[in-house]
Amino acid sequence: MATLEAAFTGAVASSVANVVVYPLDLAKTLLQTQLRDRKDEEVKDDEYMGVVDCMWKVLKSSGLMGLYRGISTSIMGNFVQSFCYFFCYTFLRRYYYAMKVVRSKGQGKLVFSTAEELVLGIAAAAGSQLFTSPISVISTRQQTVKSRDSAISVAKQILEENHGDLRAFWKGLKVSLVLTVNPSITYASYQKLKKLLFSVDEFTEVGLTARQNFVLGALSKMISTLITQPLIVSKVSLQSAGSRFTNFQQVIHYLYKHEGVLALWKGLRPQLIKGLLVQGLLFMFKGELTKALRRLLFLYSNLLVTRNKRLLL
């Protein structure tokens, strides 16, 4: 029950948080996928100069709904990925903890090392990526083209462009698997910061306030984003419409050669803002949803007990 509870509340909280910041996510994707040569000093009309400029140009050319193009596919993919991730992460964490208890024979209080937290996070994220990569590819394509084609239409286009090769839906999977270090760093940081800042037990979640969960989520995401931003840029570039790249090494080499080393961190500002808000809201919503769900289950069980008593009388 605890595993399903964590998966459901995590998926719902993540989806709600991503809906809130979706225009920012769109701007981040567009900024990260535009390519230019550092020798070109002239700014083109369709070139985005920053988050605000990007959102304004999209709003001007496509209207308000343009800021939300591809949102249905993105949120669906996010829900599935978050559900799979939290399910795998919670299951693996509890199973591994039980193994540690058996091995230690109940001697002393057990804690996870940073290395163990990272490995558990990577294993959970890798499993979820295998299921959600096709949705991610379709969503990125919808965000980087101006048309408002449905997910099914985009999927057909991808198949046609790749001559029916289904592997096209897993384009960028290698870098996605490498990027599993991102959520693993995020959740390892969350667990360590939770204990360090608020002296809360590793398996305790409902004991934290909404504000504490938001702070922990924002701080942990900031750490992981700064470390893995070049890989995030590579993944988005691989999955964008009309991508000229076949692997993430090509993306990194091109950006370094033509745009300079700082290009590997382009779109960092919206990525950080989005990440801090989403992760902060995710942990905040997840904590509150968990509390609400447990209250509902408690009330429901009390109603069942009362009803059974009346039937017996």
C-alpha positions in Angstrom: 0.0 0.0 0.0 2.8 2.4 0.9 4.5 1.8 -2.5 1.2 2.5 -4.5 0.5 5.5 -2.3 3.9 7.0 -3.0 3.5 6.3 -6.7 0.0 7.8 -7.0 0.7 10.9 -4.9 4.0 11.5 -6.6 2.5 11.2 -10.1 -0.4 13.6 -9.3 1.8 16.1 -7.5 4.3 16.1 -10.4 1.6 16.6 -13.0 0.0 19.5 -11.1 3.4 21.1 -10.6 4.3 20.8 -14.3 1.0 22.3 -15.4 1.7 25.4 -13.3 5.1 26.0 -15.0 4.4 24.6 -18.5 5.0 27.9 -20.4 8.4 28.1 -18.7 9.1 24.5 -19.8 8.3 25.3 -23.4 10.6 28.4 -23.3 13.4 26.2 -21.8 13.0 23.6 -24.6 13.0 26.3 -27.4 16.1 28.0 -26.0 18.0 24.7 -25.6 17.2 23.5 -29.2 18.1 26.7 -31.1 21.5 26.5 -32.7 23.8 29.4 -33.7 27.4 30.0 -34.5 29.3 32.2 -32.1 30.8 33.9 -35.2 27.4 35.3 -36.1 27.0 38.6 -34.4 23.7 39.5 -36.0 20.6 38.5 -34.1 17.9 36.9 -36.3 14.2 37.9 -36.0 13.2 34.3 -35.0 16.0 33.9 -32.5 15.2 33.9 -28.8 17.3 36.1 -26.6 16.0 34.8 -23.2 13.0 33.4 -21.4 10.9 36.5 -21.5 11.7 37.2 -25.2 11.0 33.6 -26.1 7.6 33.5 -24.3 6.7 36.9 -25.8 7.5 35.8 -29.4 5.5 32.6 -29.0 2.6 34.5 -27.6 2.8 37.0 -30.5 3.0 34.4 -33.2 0.7 31.6 -31.8 -1.4 33.3 -29.2 -2.0 32.2 -25.6 -2.5 28.5 -26.5 0.9 28.5 -28.2 2.5 28.6 -24.8 0.7 25.4 -24.0 1.3 23.4 -27.2 2.1 19.8 -26.5 0.9 20.1 -22.9 -1.5 17.0 -23.0 1.3 14.7 -24.2 3.8 16.2 -21.8 1.6 15.9 -18.7 0.6 12.4 -19.6 4.2 11.4 -20.1 5.1 13.1 -16.8 2.4 11.3 -14.9 3.4 7.9 -16.2 7.1 8.6 -15.7 6.6 9.9 -12.1 4.3 7.0 -11.2 6.8 4.4 -12.5 9.7 6.3 -10.8 8.1 6.7 -7.4 6.8 3.1 -7.5 10.2 1.6 -8.3 12.1 4.0 -6.0 9.8 3.3 -3.0 9.7 -0.4 -3.6 13.5 -0.8 -4.1 14.2 1.5 -1.1 12.0 -0.5 1.3 13.2 -3.9 -0.1 16.8 -2.9 0.3 16.2 -1.5 3.8 14.6 -4.8 4.8 17.6 -6.7 3.4 19.9 -4.4 5.5 17.9 -5.1 8.6 18.2 -8.8 8.1 21.9 -8.6 7.5 22.5 -6.4 10.5 20.3 -8.6 12.7 18.6 -5.6 14.2 21.8 -4.1 15.7 21.7 -0.3 15.7 19.8 2.2 13.6 20.3 1.8 9.8 20.8 4.6 7.4 21.5 4.7 3.7 24.8 6.0 2.5 25.0 8.6 -0.3 26.2 6.0 -2.8 23.3 3.7 -1.9 20.8 6.5 -2.4 22.3 7.3 -5.8 22.2 3.7 -7.0 18.6 3.2 -5.9 17.6 6.5 -7.7 19.4 5.5 -10.9 17.8 2.0 -10.9 14.3 3.5 -10.4 14.8 6.2 -13.0 16.2 3.8 -15.6 13.2 1.6 -15.3 10.8 4.5 -15.8 12.7 5.9 -18.8 12.2 2.7 -20.8 8.4 3.1 -20.6 8.2 6.8 -21.1 10.8 7.6 -23.8 8.3 7.5 -26.7 6.0 10.0 -25.0 9.0 12.3 -24.3 10.1 12.2 -28.0 6.5 13.1 -29.1 6.2 15.8 -26.5 9.5 17.4 -27.5 8.6 17.3 -31.1 5.2 19.1 -30.4 7.1 21.8 -28.4 9.6 22.5 -31.1 7.2 22.9 -34.1 4.6 25.6 -34.6 1.8 23.3 -35.7 -0.7 21.9 -33.3 -0.8 18.3 -34.5 -2.1 15.7 -32.1 0.2 13.2 -30.5 -1.0 10.5 -32.9 -0.2 12.7 -35.9 3.2 13.5 -34.6 3.9 9.8 -33.9 2.9 9.0 -37.6 5.3 11.8 -38.8 8.2 10.3 -36.7 7.5 6.9 -38.2 7.4 8.2 -41.7 10.6 10.2 -41.3 12.4 7.1 -40.0 11.0 4.7 -42.5 8.9 2.8 -40.0 11.8 2.2 -37.6 10.2 2.0 -34.1 13.6 2.8 -32.5 13.0 6.4 -33.4 10.7 6.6 -30.4 13.6 5.8 -28.2 15.9 8.4 -29.7 17.9 10.0 -26.9 17.4 6.9 -24.7 21.2 6.6 -24.1 21.5 10.1 -22.8 18.2 9.6 -20.9 19.7 6.6 -19.1 22.9 8.6 -18.4 20.5 11.4 -17.1 19.1 9.0 -14.5 21.8 10.5 -12.3 19.7 13.7 -12.2 16.7 12.3 -10.2 19.1 10.1 -8.2 21.1 13.1 -7.2 17.8 15.0 -6.5 16.4 12.3 -4.2 19.7 11.5 -2.6 20.1 15.2 -1.8 16.5 15.4 -0.6 17.0 12.5 1.9 20.3 13.9 3.2 19.1 17.5 3.4 15.9 16.3 5.2 18.0 14.8 7.9 20.6 17.6 8.0 18.2 20.6 8.0 15.1 19.2 9.9 16.4 16.2 11.7 13.7 14.0 10.2 13.9 10.3 9.8 14.6 9.0 6.3 11.3 7.2 5.9 9.2 10.0 7.4 7.4 12.2 4.9 4.2 13.3 6.6 6.1 14.9 9.5 7.3 17.8 7.3 5.3 21.0 6.6 4.5 22.2 3.1 7.1 24.9 3.4 9.8 22.5 4.5 9.0 20.1 1.6 9.2 23.0 -0.9 12.6 24.2 0.4 14.0 20.6 0.3 12.7 20.0 -3.2 14.1 23.3 -4.5 17.5 22.9 -3.0 17.9 19.2 -4.1 16.8 20.0 -7.7 19.2 23.0 -7.9 22.2 20.7 -7.0 21.2 18.0 -9.6 20.5 20.6 -12.4 23.8 22.4 -12.1 25.6 19.0 -12.4 23.7 17.5 -15.3 22.6 20.5 -17.5 24.9 19.6 -20.5 23.2 16.2 -20.7 19.7 17.8 -20.4 20.6 20.1 -23.4 21.9 17.1 -25.3 18.7 15.1 -24.8 16.4 17.9 -25.9 18.5 18.7 -29.0 18.4 15.0 -30.0 14.6 14.8 -29.6 13.8 18.2 -31.3 12.1 18.4 -34.7 14.7 18.2 -37.6 17.5 17.3 -35.3 20.8 16.8 -37.1 22.3 14.8 -34.3 22.4 11.0 -33.8 24.0 10.8 -30.3 24.6 13.1 -27.3 28.4 13.2 -28.0 27.7 14.9 -31.3 25.6 17.5 -29.6 28.2 18.3 -26.9 31.0 18.5 -29.5 28.9 20.8 -31.8 27.9 23.2 -29.0 31.5 23.3 -27.7 33.0 23.9 -31.1 30.5 26.4 -32.5 29.0 28.2 -29.5 31.6 27.7 -26.8 31.7 25.8 -23.5 29.0 28.0 -21.8 26.5 26.7 -24.5 26.5 23.4 -22.7 24.6 25.2 -19.9 22.3 27.3 -22.2 18.8 27.5 -21.0 20.1 27.1 -17.5 18.1 30.0 -16.0 14.6 28.7 -17.2 15.8 25.1 -16.4 16.7 26.2 -12.8 13.5 28.2 -12.3 11.4 25.4 -13.7 13.2 22.8 -11.7 13.1 24.7 -8.5 9.4 25.4 -8.8 8.4 21.9 -10.1 10.5 20.0 -7.5 9.5 22.3 -4.7 5.8 22.1 -5.6 6.1 18.4 -6.2 7.4 17.6 -2.7 5.0 20.1 -1.2 2.0 18.7 -3.0 3.1 15.1 -2.5 3.5 15.6 1.3 0.1 17.3 1.5 -1.6 14.7 -0.7 -0.1 11.9 1.4 -1.6 13.4 4.5 -5.0 13.9 2.9 -5.0 10.4 1.5 -4.2 8.9 4.9 -7.0 11.0 6.5 -9.5 9.7 3.9 -8.4 6.1 4.4 -8.7 6.6 8.2 -12.2 8.1 7.9 -13.2 5.3 5.4 -12.0 2.6 7.7 -13.9 4.2 10.6 -17.1 4.3 8.5 -16.7 0.6 7.6 -16.2 -0.3 11.3 -19.3 1.7 12.3 -21.3 0.2 9.5 -20.3 -3.4 10.5 -21.2 -2.8 14.1 -24.7 -1.6 13.1 -25.2 -4.6 10.9 -24.2 -6.9 13.8 -26.7 -5.2 16.1 
